[in-house]
Amino acid sequence: MPWNRWAAVRRWRVWRRELMNNREFIRRARRYARRNGLEFYFDAAKGKGSHGTVYVGDRETQVPHGEIATGTFMSMLRDLNINRREF
């Protein structure tokens, strides 16, 4: 299979777009909840170490401190049952 340079560039851009820090994730989760009429709550005390917990509606996920990697980001969205494009 030949290497497709443009496909690699697109994958890199998608990866870079999803990399964010914990504050940005919390801000976007709050905005998503407000747009969809869901309850939002962030509890910094509930979580191990430097993790906090975000509640959106009846779902919850752990948010690490600092930069959030792509896989962690996708897992957090899955926990909250949020589509990446809506977030």
Secondary structure as UniProt FT lines:
FT   HELIX           5..18
FT   STRAND          20..21
FT   HELIX           22..35
FT   TURN            36..37
FT   STRAND          40..43
FT   TURN            49..50
FT   STRAND          52..56
FT   TURN            57..58
FT   STRAND          59..63
FT   STRAND          67..68
FT   HELIX           70..80
FT   TURN            84..86
//
